[in-house]
Amino acid sequence: MGKLQASGESKTRRAIVQLLKTEGALRAAKIAKRLHLTAMAVRQHLYQLQQQDFVTAEERAVPLGRPAKYWQLTRKADSVFPEAYAELSVSLIDALGKAFGNAGMSRVLDARYRSQLAQYTQRIPSSLPLKEKLKRLAHIRSEEGYMALVKTDTDGAFFLVENHCPICAAANTCQGFCTTELDLFRAVLGPGVAVERVEHIVAGDRRCAYRIQHDRASRCFPPKALGEDAPRPRAP
């Protein structure tokens, strides 16, 4: 994992970075409890990571006592996780756009979508219940580097959460990658299932998250119908 691959101490720092990647901002005491370490040891590692600009601390008000310090990853920490040939991807996208224009880029994205759809549907039978489909989808996405998991909301809806985007550089260059992935999930999960993206790394969120539920239990509208100022549900 990037510059954190060397010593035994680095294994602990990698574990801290991994935890912050999947859980978001945490206090040192919480990290220590999750990793079975002392809070003092965790703080020492956090200060080292802070010197490397991998983490930053933010003070937040708590009901009693002084503000608590919450630690979270910086954008530099993205380099610790797999990035699928970022520079090459961006260069190829730029070259394709110049050579074939928007129409050519659309054909490339469509070909990628069809290839993924064939692979995913082969591994996710349409006869499976929605929860099992999502488990298999998260497994496939994790194999591809997205660090995906499934959560259940209190109202019975599901969230597909992707804590990392291995094609983030390409997605920032060409938003079509994100559009086709949303279409891919809808196609794989089948008719009668509503899929809405509620968090988006490209938009500045920490992760990508999709709220997923059966249409009969849903009042889920496309993002534009919600209005620009309307709050959107976020994954737990």
C-alpha positions, 0 to 999 in steps of 0.5 A, a space after each residue: 500500500 504505497 509508502 506504508 509497505 515497509 516495516 512492522 509498524 507500517 502494518 499497524 498504520 496500514 490497518 489504521 488507514 484501512 479502518 478510516 477508509 471504511 468507517 470514516 472519521 474516528 476518535 483514537 480511542 475507537 480506533 484503538 478498541 477496534 484494533 486491540 491496541 492502546 490509545 497511546 500507541 494509536 495516537 503515535 501512529 496517527 501523528 506519524 501518518 499526519 506528518 506524511 499528510 495521510 490523515 488530518 484531525 478535526 475537533 468536534 463538540 461532544 455533550 460533555 467535556 472538551 471537543 473530541 479529536 476525530 481523525 480522517 484520511 486526506 486526499 493524499 491517502 487515496 494513493 495508498 489504495 489501488 488505482 487502476 493505471 490512473 495516468 494511462 487511463 486518463 491519457 487513453 481517454 484524452 486520446 480517444 476523445 481527440 481521435 473519435 469525438 464524443 460519439 466514439 467515446 460513447 461507443 467505448 463506454 457502451 462496449 465496456 458496459 456490455 462486457 461488464 453486464 455479461 460478466 456480472 449476470 453470469 455470476 448473479 442469477 436473476 432468480 436470486 432474492 435481492 439481498 443475495 444479488 447484492 452480496 454477490 455484486 459487492 463481492 465482485 466489486 471488491 474483487 475489482 478494488 472497490 472495497 464494497 459492502 452491503 448495509 441494511 437501513 432501518 426501513 428495510 432498504 439496502 445500501 451498496 457502499 463502495 469505499 474506494 474507486 480504483 478508476 477515480 482518475 478516469 471517472 473524473 476525466 469522463 463522467 460517463 464511467 459513473 453513468 454506465 455503472 449506475 445503469 449496470 447496477 440497475 440492469 443486474 438487479 433487474 426490473 422492479 428494483 430502484 437504485 439511487 446514488 446517494 454519495 459520490 466520490 467524484 462529487 467530493 464524498 468520502 465514498 460512493 453509496 447506492 440506496 437500493 430497494 424494491 419499487 413497491 416499497 419505494 418512493 424513490 425519484 431520480 436526483 433531478 426530481 428531488 430538486 437541487 436543495 433537497 436532502 438525499 438519504 445517505 448510507 448508514 
